[in-house]
Each structure stands twice: as structure tokens, then as C-alpha cells.
Amino acid sequence: MTSTIITKNSSTASSVPSSGSLTQGELAVNVTDKKLYTKDSGGTVVKLVGSLGNQEANAAAITGGSINGTTVGASTASTGAFTTLSASSTVSGTGFSTYLASPPAIGGTAAAAGAFTTLSASGAVTLSGGTANGVAYLNGSKVVTSGSALTFDGTTLVSGTGIRANSYMEIRSNTSTLYWENAANTLYWAQKLTGSDFAWDYFNGTSNAEQMRLTSTGLGIGTSSPSYKLHVNGYVYSGSGFVLLSQASGGGNIFEASGNTGINIGTTSNTLEFATSGSTRMRLDSSGNLGLGVTPSAWNSSFRTMQLGNSGYLFGRASQTQMEMGNNAVFDATDTRWEYITTNTAQRYLQDGSSGSHQWFNAPSGTAGNAITFTQAMTLTAAGRLGIGQTAPGVAFSVAGASEVWQIAFAYANSGTGALIGSPASDVIAFGNWAGSERARIDSSGNLLVGTTSVINSGKISISAALYTASTGISIQNTQTTYGSSTNFALFLNSGGATAGNIYQSAGTTVNYNTSSDARLKENIGVATDTSVIDNTVIHDFIWKADSRVDRGVFAQEAYEVKPSAVGIGKDDLTESGELAHPWSVDYSKYVPDLIVHAQQLKKQVQEQQAIIVSLQARLDAANL
């Protein structure tokens, strides 16, 4: 064995030399963590000394000396604080006697007596006086015990006689029945398992009766075999005067406690009915149609209808965006046509969502069950055009008839005041009274006819009236208090729109009848001196043939030869009664200028004659004659 010792070192903490870095007998020192290593004959690196000089070799043995002031191998324990203490015999001391009346041997099997605030065990604790699967509890002496009344096997909790929740209710088990019981041990309710069913019973102390059962089908109240999810057979009181009666076979009703007002649910006809005073007031049938005071008629399936009384109805058609109301009509489900409900007339009012229009239809009286032929009597379009007797009016308000006379009447306080009357045959608009008697009209040519239905003597305005005493053909009242040439009763215009003449009120009680005489409209050719018109005009005394009245005047045909501008030329045609339809006429006002000329000439002659008379009188006076 050589005496040379070869060492190696490392300053890296926790560094351990590898087998390849050492040969057998070499030493390696970690100068940081103070550990010493070598390599044995098998080639394994072995730690000889741990940190701070602790021996770690497996073969090291200490046979003498002391550790922490205690002699190694001594029989007396030294004092000190220990985290771990073990002994093969009894351990005693002041600290032990404080907590243990009789210090037990460490590791002993007999428990020591004493009072403990905390008791823990590292293994299973067995109570030899307990019952298998029994639930531990404190008995009357506050001793932990267990018994067979309440057991728990890790899966099921079992009570022998019951579980009392409080002083008024108790749950106890008796085979398959679960009971609710009061403090006086009187059984009131029970839930009973019957096969897969779950039932509720009522027990009054002497007998019990099942009230409700839950099966795989549903919950039955008053029946043990429910046919639906909720099946009630009997009465359900709402607490406010109404009860529900439901039959075991389905259907039933809700009504007052007295039974004469409520809701009936049909069992065979699949209807829902509402009744008052024992009579059905409203019925909803299986098609979804509702009848108020009546069983709804058999409407076509495309309609959803509310029928009012015997024949009124209101329906909607979602597929066609329509809503309609009417009377005495049904769109029959079998015949797919409109039919009378009763023997009477029929009416319809339709709101058409597709066209945005309102439509009114009428039908004459027909027999119940027969087909109806409706006539569209009135239409209001989406554009706001109202047509009476028309389906597509082209103006804001239009009235049309087929061949009959139509009438628009005006009334005040339900009393007739007047009417517009039209007839497609005569193409006129007439004005009449409430009863339809015509008083005036505008004919197809635009002529205004008053008191007559035909034009009189080609007049654009024809007035026919029985004028006598207070009767007046035309009355014009001026309500103004100022007068002048602009206060016209009548204004006459030529084709160019210029005034040719007028009639106006010139003062409070006088009227002027004027014809155009503006100097700017005339070309002067001299001062008139000719008196031949008056000199040659013949004035006749005559008798009117119509009424034998004596009069004086000219004959128009003679006057035409003297004064043509004063004469209206007539015709030879006769009326149906044989009278002249267009006789000759004279405007006597046209003679006024000639009368003025004639008067001026007479005045001049008189003046000349007066001068002669004066001259002659002077000469006679001079001659003293």
C-alpha cells in the first residue's frame, strides 16, 4: 500500500465527483459544502464525511463518549426538549402526572382514565358495546351508545318507528308507506308506494281513502288511473266562488258554486263553452270558430270566425290578409260558397289587405241554406276614392247606377232638405226634394233648367214657374249698403270677355240697365238731326191674343223697316201647343236716341217759332195794333 494520498477538490456547491474522475484510493473534497468522497474497489463513488464533519459511513460505530451532554450507554436519561421519545418501559414524570392519573406505559393497550379536550386516534376505534350499523348518539345519561332504532350501513338510513321533524309532524316507515302524523299521533296524510305508482291518502283516524296518484302516465286527482299528464275527476274550488269539475273520461266545466255560471269543456264535440244563469253564452268549436250566443256555423277551414248572435259574423283570413264582418252569411265548408244562415237579406263588409281597399256587398232576401249572389254596392280604394255602385272609381267620389235613377239626399236632424238625382238614361244631374221630386236640373249640354225638364226657347238658363201676384221668376238681393257701377246684378260679356252691358244698383232704390257706349269703341260720323225714325214709326193700339189685354206699341216687322237695330228677328216655328216658338221682338230702349234727336229738333223749331212770335208781337205793339 503506497503512502501517497492524492486529493481533488471542487468549489461548486452540491457537486459530486463522477466515477470516471476518481481512481481507487483518491479523495475528492467539496470545499463549499464540506463533503468528502472516494472511490471503492467496485468503482462506486462513496461519501465518507457529510457537511460540518458528520460521519455518514454505514460501518461507523460509536461505543463511548457523550452526545449533547449525555453519556453514550448511560441508564439515566438526561433532561431536555425532545421531539421524538420512545421507551421500552414506563415513562413517568411531572408533566405526565398532570394529564394522566395513572401514567400508562407508552405503547400500552389499556386506556387511561381522565378528562380530555381532544382525543385523536391514528387507527380504527371500536366501541365494543355498540350495535352493528347502529348510529351513535348520547343516551339520557349522556353516554355514547347505539341501537337498532336508527341504523346506517353506509348506503341506507333506516328508522324503526319514525323521524319526528318537530312537535307537530312525524315521518315513520311501515313497509311501503310513508306517513305524516301530528303530535297526538293522529294520522292525516300518507304517501303510499303501489308498484311503480306513488299515491297520497287521507286518514281521519278510522279509515283512509286515496286522493291522488302519480303513475308513469301522469298525475291523477280523484282517480287512480290517470289518462293524461294531469287528470282531475271531481271539483276544484278556487276560493273565490268558482269550482272546477273535471270528468274521469275527459272534459268538464268551471262554474260558480251554485253551478249555473261558468265554463263548460265538451267531452265529445271538443268545444269550449261559457255559460251564465244556466245557459250557454259563448262556444268555441273544434275548428277554432267562436259563437256568441249561438253555435258557430260550419265555416270553411280557411276562415277563423266569431259569429255574433244568430247571423252576424266577424272573421279574418291570414293567408289572404283579409278581415270581414257581415250578417246572415256563411262561407259553407261543404259547398265552398256563400250561403244564407236564415231566410233574409245578407250583407258583407270586407277589408282587403292585398289591395288596401274597403268593400261593401249586399244581397237580396234568400232562403236559409241557399247560395248567395252578392253585389258590390260600395268601394273605398287605397287611394281614397269612394265609389257607390262601382268597384273601381276613377275620381274622389263617384256614384253610378245600372239602369235606375240614383239619388244623393241631404238631411238635417232626420228631416229631408234636398237631393241630387241622376239617371244614366237622360245623362243629367237633377236637384230635387227629399222625396226625389225634381225641381231643377243641369242637362247633358250644360243648360240649367229650373221648373222644367227641357230647354225653353234655346235658353242656356230656362226657368218655368207659375208667376202670379207675389211669385217671382228671378230675385236678386244686394246685401251691401254702398252702390255703384261695380254693384252688378248681372254682367254681360262678349266672346272676348269684355263687358257688353250690365244691370247694377245705382242707388238705394234704383237700378241701371246699361249697354256698352264708350266713345273709345265708336267712330264719330256727325251730329244726328234726322227725325225720320220717330216720324216714320207707327204706334198701334192692339189686343194681345194670349190674354185679350189691350196695349199700345209697334209691330216688330214694321219697326224693322224703320229701326232694324231695335228689332230681334224671329222664326216661324211653333211650339207643341201651336204657339210661336221664336217670335219677333223689339227693344224700345233703342228708340231713346231717336226720341232725343226728335225732341231736340222740336225744341229748335219751337225756339225759332218763339222768336218769330216775339218779333211779330213787337211790331204789333209798335203799330199799336
C-alpha positions in Angstrom: 0.0 0.0 0.0 1.6 3.3 -1.1 1.8 6.3 1.3 0.9 8.8 -1.4 -2.6 10.5 -0.9 -3.9 12.1 -3.9 -6.8 14.6 -3.4 -9.1 16.6 -5.7 -11.4 19.4 -4.9 -14.4 21.3 -6.2 -15.9 24.7 -5.0 -19.2 24.1 -6.7 -22.0 23.6 -4.2 -23.6 20.1 -4.2 -21.1 18.9 -6.8 -20.4 15.2 -6.6 -17.4 13.6 -8.4 -18.2 11.1 -11.1 -16.7 7.5 -11.1 -14.5 8.4 -14.1 -12.9 11.4 -12.3 -11.5 9.3 -9.4 -9.3 6.2 -9.1 -9.4 3.8 -6.2 -8.0 5.4 -3.1 -8.2 9.0 -4.3 -10.1 11.6 -2.3 -12.3 14.4 -3.5 -13.3 17.3 -1.3 -16.2 19.8 -1.9 -14.8 22.8 -0.2 -18.1 24.6 -0.3 -20.5 22.1 1.3 -17.6 20.3 3.2 -18.2 16.8 1.9 -15.5 14.1 1.4 -15.8 11.4 -1.4 -13.7 8.4 -2.5 -14.0 5.5 -5.0 -14.2 1.9 -3.7 -12.9 -1.3 -5.3 -16.2 -1.8 -7.1 -15.8 1.6 -8.9 -18.6 3.3 -6.9 -18.1 6.8 -5.5 -18.7 6.8 -1.7 -19.4 9.8 0.5 -17.1 9.4 3.6 -18.0 12.6 5.5 -21.0 14.8 5.3 -21.2 18.5 5.9 -19.8 20.0 9.1 -17.9 16.8 9.8 -20.8 14.4 10.3 -19.9 10.7 9.8 -22.1 9.0 7.1 -20.3 5.8 6.6 -22.6 2.7 7.1 -20.0 0.8 9.1 -19.3 3.6 11.7 -20.0 2.7 15.3 -19.8 4.9 18.5 -19.0 2.9 21.7 -18.1 5.7 24.1 -18.2 9.4 24.7 -21.1 11.7 25.1 -23.8 13.3 22.9 -25.2 16.7 23.8 -24.0 16.2 27.4 -25.4 12.7 27.7 -23.0 9.7 28.2 -23.4 7.2 25.5 -24.8 3.9 27.0 -25.9 5.6 30.3 -29.1 4.3 32.1 -30.3 7.7 33.3 -32.0 10.0 30.7 -30.7 13.5 30.5 -33.0 16.5 30.6 -34.0 18.4 27.6 -36.7 19.0 25.0 -37.4 16.1 22.7 -39.5 15.9 19.5 -39.5 12.1 19.5 -39.5 9.9 22.6 -39.6 6.1 22.7 -39.0 3.7 25.6 -39.4 0.0 26.3 -40.7 0.6 29.8 -42.9 3.0 31.7 -42.2 6.8 31.2 -43.1 8.9 34.2 -42.6 12.5 35.3 -44.3 15.6 36.5 -45.6 16.5 33.1 -47.2 13.1 32.6 -48.9 13.0 36.0 -50.6 16.3 35.3 -52.6 14.8 32.4 -52.6 11.1 33.3 -53.9 10.0 36.8 -52.1 6.7 36.3 -49.2 7.1 33.9 -49.6 4.4 31.3 -46.8 2.6 29.6 -46.1 4.1 26.2 -47.5 1.6 23.7 -49.9 0.1 26.2 -53.3 -1.4 25.2 -55.3 -0.2 28.2 -56.8 3.3 28.0 -56.1 5.6 30.9 -58.9 7.5 32.8 -59.1 11.2 32.7 -60.7 14.3 31.2 -59.6 15.2 27.6 -60.3 18.2 25.4 -59.0 16.5 22.3 -58.9 12.8 21.6 -57.4 11.5 18.4 -56.5 8.1 17.1 -54.4 7.0 14.3 -56.4 3.8 13.6 -59.9 2.4 13.8 -61.8 3.0 17.0 -64.1 0.2 18.1 -67.0 0.5 20.6 -67.5 -3.0 21.9 -70.9 -2.1 23.5 -72.4 -0.8 20.2 -74.8 -2.3 17.7 -73.6 -3.2 14.2 -74.6 -0.5 11.7 -76.2 1.5 14.6 -76.0 5.3 14.5 -74.1 6.5 17.7 -75.9 9.0 19.9 -75.9 10.2 23.5 -78.4 8.5 25.6 -80.3 10.0 28.6 -77.1 9.7 30.8 -75.0 11.4 28.0 -73.3 8.1 27.3 -72.4 7.4 23.7 -74.4 4.5 22.6 -76.1 3.0 19.5 -79.1 0.8 18.9 -81.4 -0.8 16.2 -83.9 2.0 16.1 -81.8 4.0 13.7 -79.2 2.3 11.5 -77.0 3.3 8.7 -75.0 0.7 6.7 -73.1 3.2 4.6 -75.9 3.3 1.9 -79.3 3.3 3.6 -80.6 5.2 6.7 -83.3 3.2 8.4 -85.7 4.3 11.2 -87.5 1.8 13.2 -90.5 3.8 14.5 -90.3 7.2 12.8 -88.4 10.5 12.4 -90.0 13.5 14.3 -89.4 16.8 12.5 -90.9 18.9 15.2 -93.5 18.7 17.9 -96.3 18.6 15.2 -95.1 16.4 12.4 -93.6 12.9 12.3 -92.4 10.7 9.4 -92.4 7.0 10.1 -91.9 3.9 8.0 -94.3 1.0 7.8 -93.5 -1.4 5.0 -94.0 0.6 1.8 -96.0 3.5 3.3 -94.6 6.9 4.4 -96.8 8.8 6.9 -97.2 12.3 8.1 -98.5 12.4 11.7 -99.3 15.2 14.2 -98.2 15.3 17.8 -101.3 13.5 19.0 -100.4 10.5 16.8 -103.4 11.1 14.6 -102.6 10.2 11.0 -103.7 12.7 8.4 -101.7 12.1 5.2 -99.8 9.2 3.7 -97.8 8.6 0.6 -98.1 5.0 -0.5 -95.9 3.2 -2.9 -98.0 0.8 -5.0 -95.8 -1.0 -7.5 -94.3 1.8 -9.6 -97.0 4.3 -8.6 -96.9 6.9 -5.9 -100.2 7.7 -4.1 -101.4 10.2 -1.5 -104.0 9.0 1.1 -106.1 10.8 3.7 -106.7 9.1 7.1 -109.1 10.5 9.6 -108.2 8.1 12.4 -110.6 5.3 11.5 -110.4 4.9 7.7 -108.3 6.2 4.8 -109.1 7.0 1.2 -106.7 7.6 -1.7 -106.9 11.2 -3.0 -104.1 11.4 -5.6 -101.8 9.1 -7.5 -98.7 9.6 -9.7 -98.1 6.9 -12.3 -95.9 6.6 -15.4 -98.8 8.2 -17.4 -99.4 11.3 -15.3 -100.9 12.7 -12.1 -104.5 11.7 -11.2 -106.6 13.6 -8.7 -109.7 11.8 -7.7 -108.7 8.9 -9.9 -106.2 6.1 -9.5 -105.8 5.6 -13.3 -104.9 8.9 -14.9 -105.2 9.1 -18.7 -103.3 12.3 -19.1 -100.3 14.2 -17.6 -102.8 15.8 -15.3 -106.2 14.1 -14.9 -108.7 15.6 -12.4 -112.0 13.8 -11.6 -114.1 15.9 -9.3 -114.3 19.5 -8.1 -111.5 22.0 -7.6 -112.6 25.1 -5.6 -110.8 28.4 -6.5 -111.5 30.0 -3.2 -113.5 32.9 -4.8 -116.8 31.3 -5.6 -115.8 29.2 -8.6 -115.1 25.4 -8.8 -113.7 23.2 -11.5 -115.4 19.9 -12.3 -113.4 17.5 -14.5 -114.6 14.1 -15.5 -112.5 10.9 -15.4 -113.2 10.4 -19.1 -112.1 13.9 -20.1 -113.9 17.3 -20.3 -115.8 19.1 -17.5 -116.6 22.6 -16.6 -115.7 25.6 -14.4 -118.7 27.3 -12.8 -120.0 29.1 -9.7 -120.6 27.1 -6.6 -124.3 27.3 -7.4 -123.5 25.6 -10.8 -125.3 28.0 -13.2 -122.5 30.2 -14.4 -119.1 29.2 -15.7 -117.1 27.4 -18.4 -118.1 24.0 -19.9 -115.4 21.9 -21.6 -117.0 19.5 -24.1 -116.1 15.8 -23.9 -117.3 14.6 -27.3 -117.7 17.7 -29.5 -114.4 19.2 -28.5 -115.9 22.5 -27.6 -115.3 25.2 -25.0 -118.4 26.8 -23.7 -119.1 29.8 -21.4 -122.4 29.9 -19.6 -124.4 32.3 -17.4 -127.6 31.6 -15.5 -127.5 28.0 -16.8 -127.5 29.0 -20.5 -124.5 28.8 -22.9 -123.5 32.4 -24.0 -120.3 31.6 -25.9 -119.0 28.5 -27.7 -115.6 27.8 -29.2 -115.8 24.8 -31.6 -113.2 22.3 -32.7 -112.4 24.3 -35.8 -111.5 27.4 -33.8 -114.6 29.3 -34.6 -116.3 31.3 -31.8 -120.0 31.8 -31.4 -121.5 34.5 -29.1 -125.0 33.3 -28.1 -125.0 30.7 -30.8 -123.3 27.6 -32.0 -121.0 28.8 -34.8 -122.0 27.7 -38.3 -119.8 25.2 -40.3 -117.4 27.7 -41.8 -114.8 26.8 -44.4 -111.4 25.8 -42.9 -109.7 28.9 -44.4 -111.8 31.1 -42.2 -111.4 31.8 -38.4 -114.8 33.3 -37.4 -116.5 34.9 -34.5 -120.3 34.6 -35.0 -122.4 37.1 -33.2 -126.0 36.1 -32.3 -128.0 34.2 -34.9 -126.4 35.6 -38.1 -123.7 38.3 -37.5 -120.1 37.4 -38.0 -116.5 38.7 -37.9 -113.6 36.8 -39.4 -110.0 37.0 -40.5 -108.1 35.1 -43.2 -104.4 35.3 -42.5 -103.5 33.6 -45.8 -105.2 36.4 -47.7 -104.7 39.3 -45.2 -108.4 39.9 -45.1 -110.8 40.9 -42.3 -114.5 40.9 -42.8 -117.8 41.4 -40.9 -121.3 40.8 -42.1 -124.8 39.5 -41.5 -126.8 36.4 -42.4 -124.0 34.8 -44.5 -121.6 31.8 -44.0 -118.9 30.6 -46.4 -120.0 26.9 -46.2 -117.4 24.3 -45.5 -119.0 21.6 -47.7 -120.2 23.6 -50.8 -117.4 26.2 -50.6 -119.8 29.1 -51.3 -121.6 31.9 -49.6 -125.0 30.7 -48.2 -127.8 32.3 -46.2 -127.9 31.4 -42.5 -131.6 32.5 -42.2 -134.2 33.5 -44.7 -133.5 37.2 -45.0 -131.2 39.6 -46.8 -127.4 39.4 -46.4 -124.6 42.0 -46.1 -120.8 41.9 -46.1 -118.1 44.5 -45.3 -114.5 43.5 -46.3 -111.1 45.0 -45.5 -108.8 43.7 -48.2 -105.1 43.9 -47.1 -103.8 42.9 -50.5 -105.4 45.9 -52.3 -105.8 48.2 -49.3 -109.5 48.7 -50.1 -112.8 48.6 -48.2 -115.6 46.8 -49.9 -119.4 46.7 -49.1 -121.7 43.9 -50.5 -125.4 43.4 -50.5 -127.7 40.5 -51.4 -131.5 40.4 -51.7 -133.6 38.2 -49.4 -132.9 34.5 -49.8 -133.8 31.1 -48.2 -131.6 29.7 -45.4 -129.0 27.3 -46.9 -129.3 28.6 -50.5 -126.4 30.2 -52.3 -125.9 33.9 -52.1 -125.1 36.2 -55.0 -123.5 39.4 -53.6 -123.4 42.7 -55.4 -120.5 45.1 -54.6 -122.5 48.2 -53.6 -119.7 50.5 -52.5 -115.9 50.6 -52.7 -113.3 52.8 -51.0 -109.9 52.3 -52.7 -106.5 52.6 -51.2 -106.2 55.9 -53.0 -109.1 57.3 -51.0 -111.6 57.1 -53.9 -115.2 56.3 -52.9 -117.4 54.6 -55.5 -121.1 53.9 -54.9 -122.3 51.3 -57.4 -118.7 51.0 -58.7 -115.8 48.6 -57.9 -113.0 50.8 -59.3 -113.9 54.5 -59.0 -111.7 56.8 -61.1 -112.5 60.0 -59.1 -112.6 61.0 -55.4 -116.4 60.5 -55.2 -118.4 58.6 -57.8 -122.0 57.4 -57.9 -123.2 55.0 -60.5 -126.3 53.0 -61.1 -127.2 50.3 -63.6 -130.5 51.5 -65.2 -132.3 53.0 -62.3 -132.3 56.6 -61.1 -129.8 57.3 -58.3 -130.2 59.9 -55.6 -127.9 61.6 -53.1 -130.1 63.1 -50.4 -129.3 65.8 -47.9 -130.9 65.9 -44.5 -130.8 67.9 -41.2 -132.0 66.3 -37.9 -133.5 63.4 -39.8 -135.6 65.7 -41.9 -135.2 65.9 -45.7 -133.9 69.1 -47.2 -132.9 68.2 -50.7 -131.3 65.7 -53.1 -129.1 65.3 -56.1 -130.7 63.0 -58.6 -129.1 61.3 -61.6 -130.2 59.0 -64.3 -127.9 57.2 -66.8 -130.8 57.2 -69.3 -131.0 61.0 -69.6 -127.4 61.9 -68.6 -128.5 64.7 -66.4 -127.9 65.9 -62.8 -131.1 67.0 -61.2 -131.9 68.9 -58.0 -135.0 67.8 -56.1 -136.6 67.5 -52.7 -136.1 64.7 -50.1 -138.8 62.6 -51.7 -137.0 62.7 -55.1 -139.3 65.1 -56.9 -137.2 67.1 -59.4 -137.1 70.9 -59.1 -134.1 71.9 -61.3 -131.5 70.1 -63.5 -128.3 70.5 -65.5 -128.8 68.7 -68.8 -126.2 66.9 -70.9 -125.5 70.2 -72.8 -124.8 72.1 -69.6 -128.1 74.0 -69.7 -129.6 75.0 -66.4 -133.3 74.2 -66.2 -135.5 75.4 -63.3 -139.0 74.2 -63.0 -138.7 72.4 -66.4 -137.0 69.4 -67.8 -136.4 70.8 -71.3 -134.8 73.9 -72.7 -137.2 76.9 -73.2 -136.6 78.8 -76.5 -132.9 77.6 -76.8 -132.1 79.3 -73.5 -128.9 78.2 -71.6 -131.0 79.0 -68.5 -134.6 78.1 -68.7 -137.0 78.9 -65.8 -140.6 77.7 -65.8 -142.8 78.9 -62.9 -146.4 79.9 -62.2 -145.8 83.6 -61.6 -148.8 85.5 -60.2 -149.2 88.2 -57.5 -146.2 87.6 -55.1 -144.5 85.0 -57.3 -141.2 86.0 -58.8 -139.1 84.4 -61.6 -135.7 85.6 -60.5 -134.9 87.5 -57.3 -131.6 89.2 -56.7 -130.8 90.9 -53.4 -127.9 93.2 -52.8 -126.9 93.0 -49.1 -124.3 95.8 -49.4 -125.1 99.4 -48.3 -122.9 101.1 -50.9 -123.7 101.2 -54.6 -122.2 102.0 -57.9 -121.3 100.6 -61.3 -119.5 97.7 -59.7 -122.6 96.5 -57.8 -123.7 94.2 -60.6 -126.9 92.2 -60.5 -126.0 90.9 -64.0 -122.9 91.3 -66.2 -122.9 90.6 -69.9 -119.7 89.8 -71.7 -118.8 89.3 -75.3 -116.8 86.4 -76.7 -113.5 88.2 -75.9 -114.5 88.6 -72.2 -115.2 92.3 -72.5 -118.3 93.9 -70.9 -121.1 94.4 -73.3 -123.7 95.5 -70.7 -124.7 95.2 -67.1 -127.5 95.6 -64.7 -126.5 97.3 -61.5 -127.9 99.1 -58.4 -127.1 102.8 -58.8 -128.8 103.9 -55.6 -130.8 102.5 -52.7 -133.9 102.1 -54.8 -132.8 102.5 -58.4 -131.3 100.1 -61.0 -129.4 100.9 -64.2 -129.8 98.8 -67.3 -126.7 99.6 -69.3 -125.3 98.7 -72.7 -121.8 99.5 -73.7 -121.5 103.1 -75.1 -117.8 104.0 -74.5 -116.6 106.7 -77.0 -113.4 104.7 -77.4 -115.4 102.0 -79.0 -117.0 104.3 -81.6 -116.0 106.4 -84.7 -118.0 109.7 -84.9 -119.6 110.5 -88.3 -121.6 113.5 -87.2 -124.4 115.0 -85.0 -127.7 113.4 -85.6 -130.5 115.7 -86.8 -132.7 113.2 -88.7 -136.1 112.6 -87.1 -137.3 110.2 -89.7 -137.2 107.2 -87.3 -139.7 108.8 -85.0 -141.6 110.4 -87.8 -142.0 107.1 -89.6 -142.6 104.8 -86.6 -146.2 103.7 -86.4 -147.7 103.2 -83.0 -150.6 100.8 -82.9 -153.3 100.1 -80.3 -153.8 96.3 -80.2 -155.1 93.4 -78.2 -152.8 90.5 -77.0 -154.2 87.2 -78.3 -152.9 85.3 -75.3 -154.9 87.1 -72.6 -157.0 89.7 -74.6 -155.1 92.6 -72.9 -155.3 96.0 -74.6 -151.9 97.5 -75.2 -150.0 100.1 -77.4 -146.8 99.6 -79.3 -145.0 98.9 -82.5 -145.2 95.8 -84.7 -141.7 94.4 -84.9 -141.9 93.7 -88.6 -142.9 97.3 -89.3 -140.3 98.7 -86.9 -137.6 96.7 -88.6 -138.2 98.8 -91.8 -137.6 102.0 -89.8 -135.2 100.9 -86.9 -133.6 97.5 -87.6 -131.2 97.7 -84.5 -134.3 97.7 -82.2 -135.7 94.5 -83.6 -135.0 90.9 -82.9 -135.8 88.8 -85.9 -137.9 85.8 -85.1 -138.7 82.5 -86.8 -141.9 80.8 -88.0 -141.6 77.6 -85.9 -144.3 76.7 -83.4 -144.3 75.1 -80.0 -146.1 71.8 -79.3 -149.1 73.8 -78.2 -149.2 75.7 -81.6 -147.7 78.9 -80.3 -144.8 80.8 -81.9 -141.6 79.4 -80.6 -139.4 82.3 -81.6 -141.5 85.4 -82.3 -140.1 88.8 -83.5 -139.1 91.2 -80.6 -138.4 94.9 -80.1 -136.0 96.7 -77.7 -137.8 100.0 -77.1 -134.7 101.4 -75.4 -133.1 101.6 -78.9 -135.6 104.3 -79.8 -134.4 106.6 -77.0 -131.6 108.3 -79.1 -134.1 109.0 -81.9 -136.6 110.4 -79.4 -133.8 112.7 -78.1 -133.0 113.9 -81.6 -136.6 114.4 -82.4 -137.1 116.3 -79.1 -134.0 118.5 -79.9 -135.4 119.3 -83.3 -138.8 120.1 -81.9 -137.1 122.4 -79.3 -135.2 124.2 -82.0 -138.3 124.7 -84.0 -140.2 125.9 -81.0 -137.4 128.3 -80.2 -137.4 129.6 -83.8 -141.2 130.0 -83.7 -141.0 131.7 -80.4 -138.5 134.3 -81.8 -140.9 135.0 -84.7 -143.8 135.4 -82.3 -141.8 137.8 -80.2 -140.8 139.8 -83.3 -144.3 139.9 -84.6 -145.6 140.9 -81.1 -143.1 143.8 -81.1 -144.2 145.0 -84.4 -147.8 144.8 -83.4 -147.1 146.7 -80.3 -145.2 149.4 -82.3 -148.2 149.8 -84.6 -150.5 150.0 -81.6 -152.4 147.1 -83.0 
